[in-house]
Amino acid sequence: MEESLLAKEREEREKVRIRWDDFIEEMKRICQIGGPMMAVVSSQYLLQVVSTMIVGHLGELYLSPTSLAISLAGVTGSSLLMGMASGLETICGQAYGAKQYQKVGMLTYTAMFSLICCCVPLTFLWINMEKILVFTGQDPLIAHEAGKFIIWLVPAFFAYAILQPLVRFYLIQSLLLPMLISSCVTLCIHVVLCWALVFNTRLKNVGAALAMDISIWSNAIFLGLYMRYSSACAKTRAPISMELFKGTWEFFRFAIPSTLMICLEWWSFELLVLLSGLFPNPQLETSVLSICHNTIATFYSFPFGIGAAASTRVSNELGAGNPHAARVAVLAAMSMAVVETSIVSTTLFACRHVYGYVFSNEKEVIDYVTIMAPLVCISVVLDGIQGVLTGIARGCGWQHLGVYVNLGAYYLCGIPFAVLLGFWVQMRGKGLWIGIQVGCFIQTALLSIITSCINWEQQAISARKRLFENQFSGDNRLV
């Protein structure tokens, strides 16, 4: 009897050791995917940050409308395209795990076609943006400059519709080197190009928009050519045919909730920038809120990279029918998120007195940014954790739950509280930011609860049933 108990204890210790080894191995996989993805996302997002920084040295007259235009382009364009493309992380990620390689390529083409079609009606909205801003009470001078800037961004809008599905195509296969090289080279060229067009031509802030058009199209064209001709993409590269229309329903089934989940959060932060334009000193408030938003959006590339790695690992393992591996991937990703947000927020707080100079030379703006810095540090922590949780949601395919969470957290709690503090309590920009943090905290808490309650075995079964439909007859790894 005693020997039997000792044998059981040894077996339990062995299981713990194996689980720890699995965890360490999964941490390595997350790092191998998440690290390059952080650089890719940072490089792509820094295109607009660099543009804002360069234009900011022309003065508040150009910084405020440029920041507003880029924010509006995000609200009405980039957020929609990124959200729709995120649906591929579920269907293509699980298909890749189930070794349905041709389906990956065909769904990527379906996503490109769908996103381009969505760009057409939204382009008319961009063309009339100046009139819309004036109608909503924005300063006419700011509205004019912002409207002109966003019209020049239209070519980049269509390039983004091609780029985002390509990013997911490479991500779910862990083909990160082509994206890393393309994005980093594009960013380096963009810095020089943007500076030249802004300061060495008469275009001024419009030169920044033209530089973004050229840079985003260059990135998309390179990745498209690599997909078409590289042997690394041979097994997932499908021929373009009428088959791409057959996957439209499956794509939109996940694309729509993915879009809503991302956009509901994104729009809430962009709404702060619009609301700041209604304060007595709109140029100052809009500039500072835009700087704060750009700051957390830039740092968001770190948790987004980890979340993308978690999405890839979870979707691949669920598609392959390995629920235990998916569970370990979640634990590894969340551990990395805690470490990353701690480092970034601490560093930002230490640099709170100087980082405002990156965006502006005006002392009034810099002092305001210094006051806002501690609140931005808290946002970095909350945004970092929820960013990884959102990636896990995409990998599992329960984006519809994320829609309800974001709707309640931001639009029933966060934004009303922000308006209350900003206008009624007269805390202005600081009050707006505190209110949105309340929403972010609620979102993070709810997503954490949902993730902790996931039945991974059932998730794997559901994924394989959807992939193989009626031909699914079970998998020994699910037992």
C-alpha angles and dihedrals in degrees: 000000000000091000090051091053091048090050090052091049091051089049092051091049089050091052091051090050091050091048090051091049089049090051094051091047091050091049087057091051092048090050092048091054101029097048097058091039090056089055092045095049092042092051093049095046093044089066089077094035091054089047091052092047093050094045089046090068089063088068140258091297089068101027096058099051092040091052090047093049093049090048091051091047087055094048097046100029125009095044092052094048094044091047094050093046089051088069086073089066088070104039099032094039093053092041090053090050089051089049094245090141100163089055089060093059095042094051089050090058089046090054093049092051093046094048094048090052089052091052094062100069092036090057090067088054090054092049090056096041095113092058091047092052093049090048091053092054102261120150107275093228092051090044092053095050093043092049092050092048095050093050088058089053094062095096090053089053092063092043089054089054089061097037099055097057089046090054090054091045091059095037098058089051092046089238094148105147096075091050092045095052094043095047096045094047090047091052093050091051091044093058092057094039094049094047091050095048094046101045105022098048136047091250094089109171092004087062088066090056092050090050090053090051092054095043098049093045091050091053093047094047093050094049091046092052091047090052091050100047109021119103088216088072096043098109095047097037108105125190114256108251143135087284089085090074092057091066094052096098093047090048095050091044088070099022096063098053089040089054094048092047093053098036097049089060096038093049093051091060093044089051088062090061091051093047091050088062089067094062122100093261101039098170093055096041094045093047094050095044089048091052091050091048092048089050097055091038090055093048089044088075088077098058089035089058091049090044091050089051090049091048091051095046095044095046093045093050094044090050089050091048098248107133095166092056090049090053092050090049090056092051092048093048094049091049090053091048092057092050094045096049092047092054096044097046092048092050093048092050091052090052096043094116096054111030093081089070088069090069105031145012095211115107094213091059094044094051091050091050090052090055091050095046098090090053090048089053090057089049090053090058096046094041091048095054095043090047091062092043089053090052090053089051091054091050092052096042098235096123089134089071089051089056092058092044094051093043093054097038098049108023101036097036117008104045097041089050090047092053090047094053096038100048110014098038087034096227087135115190093001091053092049091053095047090051094053090049089059088057092047091052092052091047093051093048094050094046089050092053093048093048092050090054097052116128099218096189090056091045090055092048092049092049094052093044090055093046097046098026111192093355091071109114102166135274127244090226091065094060 
